[in-house]
């Protein structure tokens, strides 16, 4: 899709919606999860089993990922905010909110919070910088509010509702390999929405839309 066609689609959409994955943040300097950390595949570490059995190493990785908080949004994040698109994101980096988007479903969680799975208390991520393995006041180890492989995703029912009511869905920076998020474009299409997949050269495309 060229810039003019994309702009026309956004301007004339009543309910624009974007489904974004790790690729949308690559231009901001963030990696995808298909990389290693200290010679361990990150995908192998972001599992419930690894969190339970290797909490020390898990939180070392989490603290390194917290450095993402210093990263800035790129043109894609800014354009989606400019055109008031609702966002369903698989990302945990918070860049859509930093760009100004108001309605964001973080279906894979976020880096901001630590959650007690026993009493549901929420603590800021800063606690993991103060304690090697952060604990709740009730004694339970806290878990980053990040959906690990095997966990149930967040806000799924609301994501289905958004996909069902949108008239334009932009799929940006995701290979649509991860379930159940990969079902959302089909839901949108079946309800009459135009679905546009943008996975290559998105940075140049969106830069032009900023002007």
Rosetta constraint file for C-alpha pairs under 8 A:
AtomPair CA 1 CA 5 HARMONIC 6.44 0.50
AtomPair CA 1 CA 6 HARMONIC 6.48 0.50
AtomPair CA 1 CA 198 HARMONIC 7.91 0.50
AtomPair CA 2 CA 6 HARMONIC 6.29 0.50
AtomPair CA 2 CA 205 HARMONIC 7.22 0.50
AtomPair CA 3 CA 7 HARMONIC 6.07 0.50
AtomPair CA 3 CA 205 HARMONIC 5.78 0.50
AtomPair CA 3 CA 206 HARMONIC 7.57 0.50
AtomPair CA 3 CA 208 HARMONIC 6.87 0.50
AtomPair CA 3 CA 209 HARMONIC 6.81 0.50
AtomPair CA 4 CA 8 HARMONIC 6.14 0.50
AtomPair CA 5 CA 9 HARMONIC 6.18 0.50
AtomPair CA 6 CA 10 HARMONIC 6.24 0.50
AtomPair CA 7 CA 11 HARMONIC 6.03 0.50
AtomPair CA 7 CA 209 HARMONIC 6.88 0.50
AtomPair CA 8 CA 12 HARMONIC 6.06 0.50
AtomPair CA 9 CA 13 HARMONIC 5.98 0.50
AtomPair CA 9 CA 168 HARMONIC 7.54 0.50
AtomPair CA 10 CA 16 HARMONIC 6.67 0.50
AtomPair CA 10 CA 83 HARMONIC 6.73 0.50
AtomPair CA 10 CA 168 HARMONIC 7.75 0.50
AtomPair CA 11 CA 83 HARMONIC 7.35 0.50
AtomPair CA 13 CA 167 HARMONIC 6.38 0.50
AtomPair CA 13 CA 168 HARMONIC 6.35 0.50
AtomPair CA 14 CA 166 HARMONIC 7.77 0.50
AtomPair CA 14 CA 167 HARMONIC 6.77 0.50
AtomPair CA 15 CA 85 HARMONIC 7.21 0.50
AtomPair CA 15 CA 86 HARMONIC 7.78 0.50
AtomPair CA 15 CA 165 HARMONIC 7.29 0.50
AtomPair CA 15 CA 166 HARMONIC 4.76 0.50
AtomPair CA 15 CA 167 HARMONIC 5.49 0.50
AtomPair CA 15 CA 168 HARMONIC 6.59 0.50
AtomPair CA 16 CA 84 HARMONIC 7.55 0.50
AtomPair CA 16 CA 85 HARMONIC 4.86 0.50
AtomPair CA 16 CA 86 HARMONIC 6.39 0.50
AtomPair CA 16 CA 166 HARMONIC 5.87 0.50
AtomPair CA 16 CA 167 HARMONIC 6.23 0.50
AtomPair CA 16 CA 168 HARMONIC 4.84 0.50
AtomPair CA 16 CA 169 HARMONIC 6.11 0.50
AtomPair CA 16 CA 170 HARMONIC 7.83 0.50
AtomPair CA 17 CA 85 HARMONIC 5.10 0.50
AtomPair CA 17 CA 86 HARMONIC 4.71 0.50
AtomPair CA 17 CA 87 HARMONIC 5.77 0.50
AtomPair CA 17 CA 88 HARMONIC 7.49 0.50
AtomPair CA 17 CA 162 HARMONIC 7.62 0.50
AtomPair CA 17 CA 163 HARMONIC 7.46 0.50
AtomPair CA 17 CA 166 HARMONIC 6.13 0.50
AtomPair CA 17 CA 167 HARMONIC 7.90 0.50
AtomPair CA 17 CA 168 HARMONIC 6.05 0.50
AtomPair CA 17 CA 169 HARMONIC 4.78 0.50
AtomPair CA 17 CA 170 HARMONIC 6.30 0.50
AtomPair CA 18 CA 80 HARMONIC 7.64 0.50
AtomPair CA 18 CA 85 HARMONIC 6.52 0.50
AtomPair CA 18 CA 86 HARMONIC 6.29 0.50
AtomPair CA 18 CA 87 HARMONIC 4.93 0.50
AtomPair CA 18 CA 88 HARMONIC 6.12 0.50
AtomPair CA 18 CA 89 HARMONIC 7.81 0.50
AtomPair CA 18 CA 169 HARMONIC 5.40 0.50
AtomPair CA 18 CA 170 HARMONIC 4.57 0.50
AtomPair CA 18 CA 171 HARMONIC 5.84 0.50
AtomPair CA 18 CA 172 HARMONIC 7.09 0.50
AtomPair CA 19 CA 87 HARMONIC 6.14 0.50
AtomPair CA 19 CA 88 HARMONIC 4.85 0.50
AtomPair CA 19 CA 89 HARMONIC 5.62 0.50
AtomPair CA 19 CA 90 HARMONIC 7.81 0.50
AtomPair CA 19 CA 169 HARMONIC 7.06 0.50
AtomPair CA 19 CA 170 HARMONIC 6.15 0.50
AtomPair CA 19 CA 171 HARMONIC 4.81 0.50
AtomPair CA 19 CA 172 HARMONIC 6.21 0.50
AtomPair CA 20 CA 24 HARMONIC 6.39 0.50
AtomPair CA 20 CA 87 HARMONIC 7.43 0.50
AtomPair CA 20 CA 88 HARMONIC 6.45 0.50
AtomPair CA 20 CA 89 HARMONIC 4.71 0.50
AtomPair CA 20 CA 90 HARMONIC 6.18 0.50
AtomPair CA 20 CA 91 HARMONIC 7.28 0.50
AtomPair CA 20 CA 171 HARMONIC 5.97 0.50
AtomPair CA 20 CA 172 HARMONIC 4.83 0.50
AtomPair CA 20 CA 173 HARMONIC 5.75 0.50
AtomPair CA 20 CA 174 HARMONIC 6.17 0.50
AtomPair CA 21 CA 25 HARMONIC 7.85 0.50
AtomPair CA 21 CA 89 HARMONIC 6.11 0.50
AtomPair CA 21 CA 90 HARMONIC 5.11 0.50
AtomPair CA 21 CA 91 HARMONIC 5.80 0.50
AtomPair CA 21 CA 172 HARMONIC 6.47 0.50
AtomPair CA 21 CA 173 HARMONIC 4.85 0.50
AtomPair CA 21 CA 174 HARMONIC 4.40 0.50
AtomPair CA 21 CA 175 HARMONIC 7.91 0.50
AtomPair CA 22 CA 26 HARMONIC 6.83 0.50
AtomPair CA 22 CA 31 HARMONIC 7.55 0.50
AtomPair CA 22 CA 32 HARMONIC 5.44 0.50
AtomPair CA 22 CA 33 HARMONIC 7.81 0.50
AtomPair CA 22 CA 90 HARMONIC 7.17 0.50
AtomPair CA 22 CA 91 HARMONIC 5.93 0.50
AtomPair CA 22 CA 173 HARMONIC 5.88 0.50
AtomPair CA 22 CA 174 HARMONIC 6.42 0.50
AtomPair CA 23 CA 27 HARMONIC 7.97 0.50
AtomPair CA 23 CA 32 HARMONIC 6.83 0.50
AtomPair CA 23 CA 172 HARMONIC 7.15 0.50
AtomPair CA 23 CA 173 HARMONIC 3.70 0.50
AtomPair CA 23 CA 174 HARMONIC 6.00 0.50
AtomPair CA 23 CA 199 HARMONIC 7.35 0.50
AtomPair CA 24 CA 76 HARMONIC 6.80 0.50
AtomPair CA 24 CA 77 HARMONIC 7.69 0.50
AtomPair CA 24 CA 172 HARMONIC 6.08 0.50
AtomPair CA 24 CA 173 HARMONIC 4.58 0.50
AtomPair CA 24 CA 174 HARMONIC 7.80 0.50
AtomPair CA 24 CA 202 HARMONIC 7.86 0.50
AtomPair CA 25 CA 29 HARMONIC 6.90 0.50
AtomPair CA 25 CA 30 HARMONIC 5.81 0.50
AtomPair CA 25 CA 31 HARMONIC 7.82 0.50
AtomPair CA 25 CA 73 HARMONIC 7.52 0.50
AtomPair CA 25 CA 74 HARMONIC 7.23 0.50
AtomPair CA 25 CA 95 HARMONIC 7.86 0.50
AtomPair CA 25 CA 173 HARMONIC 7.89 0.50
AtomPair CA 26 CA 30 HARMONIC 4.87 0.50
AtomPair CA 26 CA 31 HARMONIC 5.94 0.50
AtomPair CA 26 CA 32 HARMONIC 7.27 0.50
AtomPair CA 27 CA 74 HARMONIC 6.32 0.50
AtomPair CA 27 CA 203 HARMONIC 6.79 0.50
AtomPair CA 28 CA 71 HARMONIC 6.56 0.50
AtomPair CA 28 CA 72 HARMONIC 6.21 0.50
AtomPair CA 28 CA 73 HARMONIC 6.10 0.50
AtomPair CA 28 CA 74 HARMONIC 5.52 0.50
AtomPair CA 29 CA 71 HARMONIC 7.38 0.50
AtomPair CA 30 CA 68 HARMONIC 7.39 0.50
AtomPair CA 30 CA 71 HARMONIC 7.91 0.50
AtomPair CA 31 CA 35 HARMONIC 7.50 0.50
AtomPair CA 33 CA 42 HARMONIC 6.01 0.50
AtomPair CA 33 CA 43 HARMONIC 6.22 0.50
AtomPair CA 34 CA 41 HARMONIC 7.20 0.50
AtomPair CA 34 CA 42 HARMONIC 6.92 0.50
AtomPair CA 34 CA 43 HARMONIC 6.83 0.50
AtomPair CA 35 CA 41 HARMONIC 5.88 0.50
AtomPair CA 35 CA 42 HARMONIC 6.11 0.50
AtomPair CA 35 CA 43 HARMONIC 7.95 0.50
AtomPair CA 36 CA 40 HARMONIC 5.00 0.50
AtomPair CA 36 CA 41 HARMONIC 4.11 0.50
AtomPair CA 36 CA 42 HARMONIC 5.37 0.50
AtomPair CA 37 CA 41 HARMONIC 6.20 0.50
AtomPair CA 37 CA 42 HARMONIC 5.99 0.50
AtomPair CA 37 CA 61 HARMONIC 7.49 0.50
AtomPair CA 40 CA 44 HARMONIC 7.27 0.50
AtomPair CA 40 CA 45 HARMONIC 7.49 0.50
AtomPair CA 41 CA 45 HARMONIC 6.80 0.50
AtomPair CA 42 CA 46 HARMONIC 6.26 0.50
AtomPair CA 43 CA 47 HARMONIC 7.34 0.50
AtomPair CA 44 CA 50 HARMONIC 7.47 0.50
AtomPair CA 45 CA 50 HARMONIC 5.53 0.50
AtomPair CA 45 CA 51 HARMONIC 7.30 0.50
AtomPair CA 45 CA 58 HARMONIC 6.74 0.50
AtomPair CA 46 CA 50 HARMONIC 6.83 0.50
AtomPair CA 46 CA 51 HARMONIC 7.23 0.50
AtomPair CA 46 CA 58 HARMONIC 7.88 0.50
AtomPair CA 46 CA 148 HARMONIC 5.30 0.50
AtomPair CA 46 CA 149 HARMONIC 6.25 0.50
AtomPair CA 47 CA 51 HARMONIC 6.30 0.50
AtomPair CA 47 CA 148 HARMONIC 4.90 0.50
AtomPair CA 47 CA 149 HARMONIC 4.77 0.50
AtomPair CA 47 CA 150 HARMONIC 6.78 0.50
AtomPair CA 48 CA 52 HARMONIC 6.25 0.50
AtomPair CA 48 CA 148 HARMONIC 5.93 0.50
AtomPair CA 48 CA 149 HARMONIC 6.69 0.50
AtomPair CA 48 CA 150 HARMONIC 6.79 0.50
AtomPair CA 48 CA 151 HARMONIC 7.35 0.50
AtomPair CA 49 CA 53 HARMONIC 6.07 0.50
AtomPair CA 50 CA 54 HARMONIC 5.41 0.50
AtomPair CA 50 CA 55 HARMONIC 7.33 0.50
AtomPair CA 50 CA 58 HARMONIC 7.15 0.50
AtomPair CA 51 CA 55 HARMONIC 5.21 0.50
AtomPair CA 51 CA 58 HARMONIC 5.84 0.50
AtomPair CA 54 CA 58 HARMONIC 6.06 0.50
AtomPair CA 55 CA 59 HARMONIC 6.03 0.50
AtomPair CA 55 CA 133 HARMONIC 6.94 0.50
AtomPair CA 56 CA 60 HARMONIC 6.32 0.50
AtomPair CA 56 CA 132 HARMONIC 7.07 0.50
AtomPair CA 56 CA 133 HARMONIC 6.49 0.50
AtomPair CA 57 CA 61 HARMONIC 6.33 0.50
AtomPair CA 58 CA 62 HARMONIC 6.26 0.50
AtomPair CA 59 CA 63 HARMONIC 6.01 0.50
AtomPair CA 59 CA 128 HARMONIC 7.43 0.50
AtomPair CA 59 CA 132 HARMONIC 7.21 0.50
AtomPair CA 59 CA 133 HARMONIC 6.73 0.50
AtomPair CA 60 CA 64 HARMONIC 6.44 0.50
AtomPair CA 61 CA 65 HARMONIC 6.29 0.50
AtomPair CA 62 CA 66 HARMONIC 6.28 0.50
AtomPair CA 63 CA 67 HARMONIC 7.22 0.50
AtomPair CA 63 CA 128 HARMONIC 7.14 0.50
AtomPair CA 63 CA 129 HARMONIC 7.01 0.50
AtomPair CA 66 CA 111 HARMONIC 6.76 0.50
AtomPair CA 67 CA 71 HARMONIC 7.81 0.50
AtomPair CA 68 CA 93 HARMONIC 6.56 0.50
AtomPair CA 69 CA 93 HARMONIC 7.01 0.50
AtomPair CA 69 CA 94 HARMONIC 7.87 0.50
AtomPair CA 71 CA 95 HARMONIC 7.93 0.50
AtomPair CA 72 CA 95 HARMONIC 6.80 0.50
AtomPair CA 72 CA 98 HARMONIC 7.57 0.50
AtomPair CA 73 CA 77 HARMONIC 5.73 0.50
AtomPair CA 73 CA 78 HARMONIC 6.79 0.50
AtomPair CA 73 CA 95 HARMONIC 5.27 0.50
AtomPair CA 73 CA 96 HARMONIC 7.10 0.50
AtomPair CA 73 CA 98 HARMONIC 6.71 0.50
AtomPair CA 73 CA 99 HARMONIC 5.78 0.50
AtomPair CA 74 CA 78 HARMONIC 6.39 0.50
AtomPair CA 74 CA 203 HARMONIC 7.77 0.50
AtomPair CA 75 CA 79 HARMONIC 6.01 0.50
AtomPair CA 75 CA 203 HARMONIC 6.34 0.50
AtomPair CA 75 CA 206 HARMONIC 5.47 0.50
AtomPair CA 75 CA 207 HARMONIC 5.28 0.50
AtomPair CA 75 CA 210 HARMONIC 7.03 0.50
AtomPair CA 76 CA 80 HARMONIC 6.32 0.50
AtomPair CA 76 CA 202 HARMONIC 7.22 0.50
AtomPair CA 76 CA 203 HARMONIC 6.42 0.50
AtomPair CA 76 CA 206 HARMONIC 5.29 0.50
AtomPair CA 76 CA 207 HARMONIC 7.40 0.50
AtomPair CA 77 CA 81 HARMONIC 6.41 0.50
AtomPair CA 77 CA 95 HARMONIC 6.88 0.50
AtomPair CA 77 CA 96 HARMONIC 5.44 0.50
AtomPair CA 77 CA 99 HARMONIC 5.85 0.50
AtomPair CA 78 CA 82 HARMONIC 6.05 0.50
AtomPair CA 78 CA 96 HARMONIC 7.69 0.50
AtomPair CA 78 CA 99 HARMONIC 5.23 0.50
AtomPair CA 78 CA 100 HARMONIC 7.28 0.50
AtomPair CA 78 CA 210 HARMONIC 7.56 0.50
AtomPair CA 79 CA 83 HARMONIC 6.24 0.50
AtomPair CA 79 CA 206 HARMONIC 6.47 0.50
AtomPair CA 79 CA 209 HARMONIC 6.63 0.50
AtomPair CA 79 CA 210 HARMONIC 6.09 0.50
AtomPair CA 80 CA 84 HARMONIC 6.15 0.50
AtomPair CA 80 CA 85 HARMONIC 5.36 0.50
AtomPair CA 80 CA 86 HARMONIC 7.97 0.50
AtomPair CA 80 CA 101 HARMONIC 7.15 0.50
AtomPair CA 81 CA 85 HARMONIC 6.27 0.50
AtomPair CA 81 CA 96 HARMONIC 7.44 0.50
AtomPair CA 81 CA 99 HARMONIC 6.35 0.50
AtomPair CA 81 CA 100 HARMONIC 5.48 0.50
AtomPair CA 81 CA 101 HARMONIC 4.51 0.50
AtomPair CA 81 CA 102 HARMONIC 7.69 0.50
AtomPair CA 82 CA 100 HARMONIC 7.96 0.50
AtomPair CA 82 CA 101 HARMONIC 7.98 0.50
AtomPair CA 84 CA 101 HARMONIC 6.79 0.50
AtomPair CA 84 CA 102 HARMONIC 7.80 0.50
AtomPair CA 85 CA 101 HARMONIC 7.51 0.50
AtomPair CA 85 CA 103 HARMONIC 7.90 0.50
AtomPair CA 86 CA 101 HARMONIC 7.47 0.50
AtomPair CA 86 CA 102 HARMONIC 7.56 0.50
AtomPair CA 86 CA 103 HARMONIC 5.21 0.50
AtomPair CA 86 CA 104 HARMONIC 6.20 0.50
AtomPair CA 87 CA 96 HARMONIC 7.85 0.50
AtomPair CA 87 CA 101 HARMONIC 7.69 0.50
AtomPair CA 87 CA 103 HARMONIC 6.22 0.50
AtomPair CA 87 CA 104 HARMONIC 4.65 0.50
AtomPair CA 87 CA 105 HARMONIC 6.12 0.50
AtomPair CA 88 CA 104 HARMONIC 5.92 0.50
AtomPair CA 88 CA 105 HARMONIC 4.79 0.50
AtomPair CA 88 CA 106 HARMONIC 6.31 0.50
AtomPair CA 88 CA 107 HARMONIC 6.94 0.50
AtomPair CA 88 CA 159 HARMONIC 6.77 0.50
AtomPair CA 89 CA 104 HARMONIC 7.22 0.50
AtomPair CA 89 CA 105 HARMONIC 6.18 0.50
AtomPair CA 89 CA 106 HARMONIC 5.24 0.50
AtomPair CA 89 CA 107 HARMONIC 6.24 0.50
AtomPair CA 89 CA 108 HARMONIC 7.52 0.50
AtomPair CA 90 CA 106 HARMONIC 6.24 0.50
AtomPair CA 90 CA 107 HARMONIC 5.73 0.50
AtomPair CA 90 CA 108 HARMONIC 5.21 0.50
AtomPair CA 90 CA 109 HARMONIC 7.95 0.50
AtomPair CA 90 CA 181 HARMONIC 7.88 0.50
AtomPair CA 91 CA 106 HARMONIC 6.80 0.50
AtomPair CA 91 CA 107 HARMONIC 7.97 0.50
AtomPair CA 91 CA 108 HARMONIC 6.48 0.50
AtomPair CA 91 CA 109 HARMONIC 7.67 0.50
AtomPair CA 91 CA 110 HARMONIC 7.62 0.50
AtomPair CA 92 CA 106 HARMONIC 6.86 0.50
AtomPair CA 92 CA 108 HARMONIC 6.50 0.50
AtomPair CA 92 CA 109 HARMONIC 5.75 0.50
AtomPair CA 92 CA 110 HARMONIC 4.26 0.50
AtomPair CA 92 CA 111 HARMONIC 5.85 0.50
AtomPair CA 92 CA 146 HARMONIC 7.17 0.50
AtomPair CA 93 CA 110 HARMONIC 6.58 0.50
AtomPair CA 93 CA 111 HARMONIC 6.51 0.50
AtomPair CA 94 CA 98 HARMONIC 6.35 0.50
AtomPair CA 94 CA 110 HARMONIC 6.93 0.50
AtomPair CA 94 CA 111 HARMONIC 7.65 0.50
AtomPair CA 95 CA 99 HARMONIC 6.07 0.50
AtomPair CA 96 CA 100 HARMONIC 6.55 0.50
AtomPair CA 96 CA 101 HARMONIC 5.56 0.50
AtomPair CA 96 CA 104 HARMONIC 7.34 0.50
AtomPair CA 97 CA 101 HARMONIC 4.97 0.50
AtomPair CA 97 CA 102 HARMONIC 6.60 0.50
AtomPair CA 97 CA 104 HARMONIC 7.26 0.50
AtomPair CA 105 CA 155 HARMONIC 6.88 0.50
AtomPair CA 105 CA 159 HARMONIC 7.21 0.50
AtomPair CA 106 CA 110 HARMONIC 6.75 0.50
AtomPair CA 106 CA 154 HARMONIC 7.01 0.50
AtomPair CA 106 CA 155 HARMONIC 7.75 0.50
AtomPair CA 107 CA 147 HARMONIC 7.87 0.50
AtomPair CA 107 CA 153 HARMONIC 5.48 0.50
AtomPair CA 107 CA 154 HARMONIC 4.45 0.50
AtomPair CA 107 CA 155 HARMONIC 5.92 0.50
AtomPair CA 107 CA 156 HARMONIC 6.93 0.50
AtomPair CA 108 CA 146 HARMONIC 5.88 0.50
AtomPair CA 108 CA 147 HARMONIC 4.78 0.50
AtomPair CA 108 CA 148 HARMONIC 7.92 0.50
AtomPair CA 108 CA 153 HARMONIC 5.73 0.50
AtomPair CA 108 CA 154 HARMONIC 6.23 0.50
AtomPair CA 109 CA 145 HARMONIC 5.40 0.50
AtomPair CA 109 CA 146 HARMONIC 4.35 0.50
AtomPair CA 109 CA 147 HARMONIC 5.59 0.50
AtomPair CA 109 CA 153 HARMONIC 7.77 0.50
AtomPair CA 109 CA 154 HARMONIC 6.69 0.50
AtomPair CA 110 CA 144 HARMONIC 7.84 0.50
AtomPair CA 110 CA 145 HARMONIC 5.67 0.50
AtomPair CA 110 CA 146 HARMONIC 5.47 0.50
AtomPair CA 111 CA 125 HARMONIC 6.86 0.50
AtomPair CA 111 CA 144 HARMONIC 6.87 0.50
AtomPair CA 111 CA 145 HARMONIC 6.63 0.50
AtomPair CA 111 CA 146 HARMONIC 6.83 0.50
AtomPair CA 112 CA 124 HARMONIC 6.06 0.50
AtomPair CA 112 CA 125 HARMONIC 5.34 0.50
AtomPair CA 112 CA 145 HARMONIC 7.54 0.50
AtomPair CA 113 CA 122 HARMONIC 6.39 0.50
AtomPair CA 113 CA 123 HARMONIC 5.70 0.50
AtomPair CA 113 CA 124 HARMONIC 4.78 0.50
AtomPair CA 113 CA 125 HARMONIC 5.06 0.50
AtomPair CA 113 CA 144 HARMONIC 6.10 0.50
AtomPair CA 113 CA 145 HARMONIC 5.50 0.50
AtomPair CA 114 CA 122 HARMONIC 5.67 0.50
AtomPair CA 114 CA 123 HARMONIC 5.01 0.50
AtomPair CA 114 CA 124 HARMONIC 5.92 0.50
AtomPair CA 114 CA 125 HARMONIC 5.71 0.50
AtomPair CA 114 CA 142 HARMONIC 5.85 0.50
AtomPair CA 114 CA 143 HARMONIC 5.40 0.50
AtomPair CA 114 CA 144 HARMONIC 4.32 0.50
AtomPair CA 114 CA 145 HARMONIC 5.39 0.50
AtomPair CA 115 CA 120 HARMONIC 6.12 0.50
AtomPair CA 115 CA 121 HARMONIC 5.90 0.50
AtomPair CA 115 CA 122 HARMONIC 4.65 0.50
AtomPair CA 115 CA 123 HARMONIC 6.37 0.50
AtomPair CA 115 CA 142 HARMONIC 5.44 0.50
AtomPair CA 115 CA 143 HARMONIC 5.26 0.50
AtomPair CA 115 CA 144 HARMONIC 6.10 0.50
AtomPair CA 115 CA 145 HARMONIC 5.88 0.50
AtomPair CA 116 CA 120 HARMONIC 4.79 0.50
AtomPair CA 116 CA 121 HARMONIC 5.27 0.50
AtomPair CA 116 CA 122 HARMONIC 6.46 0.50
AtomPair CA 116 CA 136 HARMONIC 6.18 0.50
AtomPair CA 116 CA 140 HARMONIC 6.60 0.50
AtomPair CA 116 CA 141 HARMONIC 6.96 0.50
AtomPair CA 116 CA 142 HARMONIC 4.89 0.50
AtomPair CA 116 CA 143 HARMONIC 6.35 0.50
AtomPair CA 117 CA 121 HARMONIC 7.91 0.50
AtomPair CA 117 CA 140 HARMONIC 7.72 0.50
AtomPair CA 117 CA 142 HARMONIC 7.20 0.50
AtomPair CA 117 CA 143 HARMONIC 7.30 0.50
AtomPair CA 118 CA 140 HARMONIC 6.82 0.50
AtomPair CA 119 CA 138 HARMONIC 7.55 0.50
AtomPair CA 121 CA 136 HARMONIC 7.48 0.50
AtomPair CA 123 CA 127 HARMONIC 7.00 0.50
AtomPair CA 125 CA 129 HARMONIC 7.49 0.50
AtomPair CA 125 CA 144 HARMONIC 7.54 0.50
AtomPair CA 126 CA 130 HARMONIC 6.72 0.50
AtomPair CA 127 CA 131 HARMONIC 6.19 0.50
AtomPair CA 127 CA 134 HARMONIC 6.26 0.50
AtomPair CA 128 CA 132 HARMONIC 6.32 0.50
AtomPair CA 128 CA 133 HARMONIC 6.63 0.50
AtomPair CA 128 CA 134 HARMONIC 5.34 0.50
AtomPair CA 130 CA 134 HARMONIC 7.78 0.50
AtomPair CA 133 CA 141 HARMONIC 7.08 0.50
AtomPair CA 133 CA 142 HARMONIC 7.90 0.50
AtomPair CA 134 CA 141 HARMONIC 6.07 0.50
AtomPair CA 134 CA 142 HARMONIC 5.74 0.50
AtomPair CA 135 CA 139 HARMONIC 5.81 0.50
AtomPair CA 135 CA 140 HARMONIC 5.53 0.50
AtomPair CA 135 CA 141 HARMONIC 4.36 0.50
AtomPair CA 135 CA 142 HARMONIC 5.16 0.50
AtomPair CA 136 CA 140 HARMONIC 5.34 0.50
AtomPair CA 136 CA 141 HARMONIC 6.21 0.50
AtomPair CA 136 CA 142 HARMONIC 5.94 0.50
AtomPair CA 147 CA 151 HARMONIC 5.71 0.50
AtomPair CA 147 CA 152 HARMONIC 7.02 0.50
AtomPair CA 147 CA 153 HARMONIC 6.09 0.50
AtomPair CA 147 CA 154 HARMONIC 7.71 0.50
AtomPair CA 155 CA 159 HARMONIC 6.19 0.50
AtomPair CA 156 CA 160 HARMONIC 6.28 0.50
AtomPair CA 157 CA 161 HARMONIC 6.40 0.50
AtomPair CA 158 CA 162 HARMONIC 6.22 0.50
AtomPair CA 159 CA 163 HARMONIC 6.13 0.50
AtomPair CA 159 CA 184 HARMONIC 7.79 0.50
AtomPair CA 160 CA 164 HARMONIC 6.05 0.50
AtomPair CA 160 CA 184 HARMONIC 6.75 0.50
AtomPair CA 160 CA 187 HARMONIC 7.37 0.50
AtomPair CA 161 CA 165 HARMONIC 6.35 0.50
AtomPair CA 162 CA 166 HARMONIC 6.14 0.50
AtomPair CA 163 CA 169 HARMONIC 7.68 0.50
AtomPair CA 163 CA 184 HARMONIC 6.03 0.50
AtomPair CA 163 CA 185 HARMONIC 7.25 0.50
AtomPair CA 163 CA 187 HARMONIC 6.13 0.50
AtomPair CA 163 CA 188 HARMONIC 4.83 0.50
AtomPair CA 164 CA 187 HARMONIC 5.98 0.50
AtomPair CA 164 CA 188 HARMONIC 5.13 0.50
AtomPair CA 164 CA 191 HARMONIC 5.79 0.50
AtomPair CA 165 CA 188 HARMONIC 7.36 0.50
AtomPair CA 165 CA 191 HARMONIC 7.27 0.50
AtomPair CA 166 CA 188 HARMONIC 6.69 0.50
AtomPair CA 166 CA 193 HARMONIC 6.11 0.50
AtomPair CA 167 CA 188 HARMONIC 7.64 0.50
AtomPair CA 167 CA 192 HARMONIC 6.69 0.50
AtomPair CA 167 CA 193 HARMONIC 4.08 0.50
AtomPair CA 167 CA 194 HARMONIC 6.10 0.50
AtomPair CA 168 CA 193 HARMONIC 5.13 0.50
AtomPair CA 168 CA 194 HARMONIC 4.76 0.50
AtomPair CA 168 CA 195 HARMONIC 5.97 0.50
AtomPair CA 168 CA 196 HARMONIC 7.73 0.50
AtomPair CA 169 CA 185 HARMONIC 7.17 0.50
AtomPair CA 169 CA 188 HARMONIC 7.07 0.50
AtomPair CA 169 CA 193 HARMONIC 6.75 0.50
AtomPair CA 169 CA 194 HARMONIC 6.17 0.50
AtomPair CA 169 CA 195 HARMONIC 4.77 0.50
AtomPair CA 169 CA 196 HARMONIC 6.22 0.50
AtomPair CA 170 CA 195 HARMONIC 6.01 0.50
AtomPair CA 170 CA 196 HARMONIC 4.91 0.50
AtomPair CA 170 CA 197 HARMONIC 5.95 0.50
AtomPair CA 170 CA 198 HARMONIC 7.07 0.50
AtomPair CA 171 CA 185 HARMONIC 7.73 0.50
AtomPair CA 171 CA 195 HARMONIC 7.29 0.50
AtomPair CA 171 CA 196 HARMONIC 6.04 0.50
AtomPair CA 171 CA 197 HARMONIC 4.60 0.50
AtomPair CA 171 CA 198 HARMONIC 5.92 0.50
AtomPair CA 171 CA 199 HARMONIC 7.72 0.50
AtomPair CA 172 CA 197 HARMONIC 6.19 0.50
AtomPair CA 172 CA 198 HARMONIC 4.91 0.50
AtomPair CA 172 CA 199 HARMONIC 5.61 0.50
AtomPair CA 172 CA 202 HARMONIC 7.79 0.50
AtomPair CA 173 CA 198 HARMONIC 6.75 0.50
AtomPair CA 173 CA 199 HARMONIC 4.93 0.50
AtomPair CA 173 CA 200 HARMONIC 7.91 0.50
AtomPair CA 174 CA 199 HARMONIC 6.80 0.50
AtomPair CA 175 CA 199 HARMONIC 7.73 0.50
AtomPair CA 176 CA 181 HARMONIC 7.23 0.50
AtomPair CA 176 CA 182 HARMONIC 4.69 0.50
AtomPair CA 177 CA 182 HARMONIC 6.38 0.50
AtomPair CA 178 CA 182 HARMONIC 5.95 0.50
AtomPair CA 179 CA 183 HARMONIC 6.97 0.50
AtomPair CA 180 CA 184 HARMONIC 7.68 0.50
AtomPair CA 183 CA 187 HARMONIC 6.51 0.50
AtomPair CA 184 CA 188 HARMONIC 6.23 0.50
AtomPair CA 185 CA 189 HARMONIC 6.08 0.50
AtomPair CA 185 CA 195 HARMONIC 6.60 0.50
AtomPair CA 186 CA 190 HARMONIC 6.02 0.50
AtomPair CA 187 CA 191 HARMONIC 6.43 0.50
AtomPair CA 188 CA 192 HARMONIC 6.61 0.50
AtomPair CA 188 CA 193 HARMONIC 5.28 0.50
AtomPair CA 188 CA 194 HARMONIC 7.65 0.50
AtomPair CA 188 CA 195 HARMONIC 7.32 0.50
AtomPair CA 189 CA 193 HARMONIC 4.86 0.50
AtomPair CA 189 CA 194 HARMONIC 6.30 0.50
AtomPair CA 189 CA 195 HARMONIC 6.41 0.50
AtomPair CA 198 CA 202 HARMONIC 6.26 0.50
AtomPair CA 201 CA 205 HARMONIC 6.50 0.50
AtomPair CA 202 CA 206 HARMONIC 6.06 0.50
AtomPair CA 203 CA 207 HARMONIC 6.04 0.50
AtomPair CA 204 CA 208 HARMONIC 6.58 0.50
AtomPair CA 205 CA 209 HARMONIC 6.91 0.50
AtomPair CA 206 CA 210 HARMONIC 6.61 0.50
AtomPair CA 207 CA 211 HARMONIC 7.54 0.50
